[in-house]
Structures are given as C-alpha cells and as structure tokens.
Amino acid sequence: MKKFIKVLSICLLLFSISFAGLKRIPKFELKSEDGKIVSREDLKGKPSILVFWSLNCLSCKKELPILNKFYHKYKDKINFYAIVLFTNSKEKVKQRKKEWGFDIPVLLGGSDSRIVYKYRVIGVPTTYFVNKDLTIFKLVYGKKEKEKLEKIINELLKKNSQ
C-alpha cells in the first residue's frame, strides 16, 4: 500500500508540474478574515503566492513564519494569501496566527472540499507561485527551506518584470 501511495503521489506531482506556466489557476471566491470576498480575478496584474495550510499542520507551523518574512519584504510586489482548509472559524485562525507568528492575509477555505480538488492539494503546505497573468509559475508540495523559497520568489519576480 505504501508503494502505491508513493507512486500515486509522484504521478500527481508530475502531472501538476507538467502544466506549470501553461495553465491558469482555477477560479475561486473565498472570504477573507475580515469578511471580504477575494476571487482569482483580484490577483490579476501582480504575481501571487497562495499557500494552502491547515490549523494542525506542523510543517505549516514552520513554513508560515518564514513566508511571513517574505510577505513583509515583497507585499507591494506580490499578492500573498494563506488559504486555510477545513475551517471557517475566524477565531481559530486568529489564534493560530498569533501562536505561529505570522500575519499573512488568510482566506477561509471552509468545510467545502472543492478548493482542495480544484487546486490538487494532496497535503499541506501546498504552495502555488502564480504569474501576473494567473498562470502557474511553480507548484510546491510540502515545506521548503528559506533559501529555496527565496530563490523561487526571485525567479517569480524576474519573470513577471518583463
């Protein structure tokens, strides 16, 4: 069974990567923490980073504070959103942001799993790096180190400055 899951994960990863840069991110409309609706179209014209996470993800606990540093450095050049899955609880999100030490704007993925299927989230964190034309620049599954994230962000900015 472990071998099957490993092969399936690799196939999904390869399928996702093969469309990077060619495919637009799926449409979405999600509520932000402050109750505003944010849609895919709101991201157009500026590169974006969408990180899917959950309240009990230990890897997310390590990665979100790292991404938070990039958020403060690049928030004028890049849209950042942390999309929390399987909850609509603003109180739980607020508590977790305080505990983990990040203030990236959060969109509530809710209990509806459609966003998980649309974005092929097979684990958290899953991070989409999106070009200003809404095409996928890079898709990263799992936690990445600061240096790797910084390299991808710099590549994203370079590609979108042309």
C-alpha positions as CSV (number, residue, x, y, z in Angstrom):
1,M,0.0,0.0,0.0
2,K,2.9,2.4,0.8
3,K,4.4,1.8,-2.6
4,F,1.0,2.5,-4.3
5,I,0.7,5.8,-2.4
6,K,4.2,6.8,-3.3
7,V,3.7,6.1,-7.0
8,L,0.3,7.9,-7.0
9,S,1.9,10.9,-5.3
10,I,4.7,11.0,-7.8
11,C,2.2,10.8,-10.7
12,L,0.2,13.6,-9.3
13,L,3.3,15.7,-8.7
14,L,4.5,15.2,-12.3
15,F,1.0,15.9,-13.7
16,S,0.9,19.2,-11.7
17,I,4.4,20.3,-12.7
18,S,3.8,19.5,-16.4
19,F,1.2,22.2,-16.6
20,A,3.2,24.8,-14.6
21,G,3.3,28.0,-16.7
22,L,0.7,26.8,-19.1
23,K,-2.4,26.6,-17.0
24,R,-4.3,29.3,-15.3
25,I,-5.1,28.8,-11.6
26,P,-8.7,27.6,-11.1
27,K,-11.4,30.1,-10.3
28,F,-12.2,30.7,-6.6
29,E,-14.2,33.1,-4.4
30,L,-13.2,32.9,-0.7
31,K,-13.9,35.0,2.3
32,S,-11.0,36.8,4.0
33,E,-10.6,37.0,7.7
34,D,-12.3,40.4,7.6
35,G,-15.3,39.2,5.6
36,K,-14.3,40.5,2.2
37,I,-14.7,38.2,-0.8
38,V,-11.4,37.6,-2.7
39,S,-11.5,36.0,-6.2
40,R,-9.0,34.7,-8.7
41,E,-9.5,37.9,-10.7
42,D,-8.4,40.1,-7.8
43,L,-4.9,38.6,-8.3
44,K,-4.5,39.6,-11.9
45,G,-1.7,42.1,-12.8
46,K,0.6,41.1,-9.9
47,P,2.4,37.9,-9.1
48,S,0.8,35.9,-6.3
49,I,1.7,33.3,-3.7
50,L,-1.1,31.0,-2.5
51,V,-0.2,28.7,0.4
52,F,-2.7,26.1,1.4
53,W,-2.5,25.1,5.1
54,S,-4.4,23.7,8.0
55,L,-4.7,24.5,11.6
56,N,-2.9,21.4,12.8
57,C,-0.1,21.1,10.3
58,L,3.3,21.0,11.9
59,S,5.1,21.7,8.6
60,C,2.8,24.8,8.1
61,K,3.8,25.9,11.6
62,K,7.4,26.1,10.5
63,E,6.9,27.4,7.0
64,L,4.3,30.2,7.5
65,P,6.6,32.3,9.7
66,I,9.3,32.1,7.0
67,L,6.8,33.1,4.3
68,N,5.7,35.9,6.6
69,K,9.2,37.5,6.3
70,F,8.9,37.4,2.5
71,Y,5.4,38.8,2.8
72,H,6.7,41.9,4.7
73,K,9.6,42.3,2.2
74,Y,7.5,41.8,-1.0
75,K,3.9,42.6,-0.2
76,D,4.0,45.7,-2.5
77,K,5.1,43.5,-5.4
78,I,3.4,40.1,-4.7
79,N,-0.1,39.2,-3.5
80,F,0.2,36.8,-0.6
81,Y,-2.7,34.7,0.7
82,A,-2.6,31.8,3.2
83,I,-5.7,29.6,2.4
84,V,-6.7,27.7,5.4
85,L,-8.5,24.4,4.7
86,F,-11.4,22.8,6.5
87,T,-12.5,25.7,8.7
88,N,-14.4,28.9,8.6
89,S,-13.5,29.8,12.2
90,K,-12.0,33.3,12.2
91,E,-11.3,32.9,16.0
92,K,-9.2,29.7,15.4
93,V,-7.3,31.3,12.6
94,K,-6.6,34.4,14.6
95,Q,-5.4,32.3,17.5
96,R,-3.2,30.1,15.2
97,K,-1.7,33.2,13.5
98,K,-0.7,34.6,16.9
99,E,0.7,31.3,18.1
100,W,2.7,30.7,15.0
101,G,3.8,34.3,14.4
102,F,2.5,35.3,11.0
103,D,0.2,37.9,9.7
104,I,-0.2,37.0,6.0
105,P,-3.8,37.6,4.9
106,V,-5.8,34.4,5.3
107,L,-8.7,33.2,3.1
108,L,-11.1,30.7,4.6
109,G,-11.3,27.5,2.6
110,G,-14.2,26.3,4.8
111,S,-15.5,22.8,5.2
112,D,-16.3,22.5,1.5
113,S,-13.5,20.4,-0.1
114,R,-14.0,21.8,-3.6
115,I,-11.0,24.1,-3.3
116,V,-8.8,21.1,-2.3
117,Y,-9.9,19.2,-5.5
118,K,-9.6,22.3,-7.8
119,Y,-6.1,23.0,-6.6
120,R,-5.0,19.4,-6.3
121,V,-3.9,19.8,-2.7
122,I,-2.7,16.4,-1.7
123,G,-1.0,17.6,1.5
124,V,-0.2,20.8,3.3
125,P,1.5,23.0,2.9
126,T,1.0,23.3,-0.8
127,T,2.2,26.5,-2.4
128,Y,1.3,28.0,-5.7
129,F,3.5,30.6,-7.2
130,V,1.4,32.4,-9.8
131,N,2.3,34.8,-12.6
132,K,0.6,38.1,-13.0
133,D,-1.5,36.6,-15.9
134,L,-2.8,34.0,-13.5
135,T,-0.8,31.1,-15.0
136,I,1.0,28.7,-12.7
137,F,4.7,29.6,-12.4
138,K,5.6,26.9,-9.9
139,L,3.8,24.4,-7.6
140,V,5.5,23.2,-4.5
141,Y,4.3,20.4,-2.3
142,G,5.5,20.3,1.3
143,K,7.6,22.5,3.4
144,K,10.6,24.3,1.8
145,E,13.6,25.9,3.4
146,K,14.0,29.7,3.4
147,E,16.7,29.7,0.7
148,K,14.6,27.6,-1.7
149,L,11.6,29.9,-1.2
150,E,13.6,33.0,-1.7
151,K,15.1,31.6,-4.9
152,I,11.6,30.8,-6.3
153,I,10.3,34.2,-5.3
154,N,13.2,35.9,-7.0
155,E,12.6,33.9,-10.2
156,L,8.8,34.8,-10.0
157,L,9.6,38.5,-9.7
158,K,12.1,38.3,-12.5
159,K,9.8,36.5,-14.9
160,N,6.9,39.0,-14.1
161,S,9.0,42.1,-14.5
162,Q,9.4,41.6,-18.2
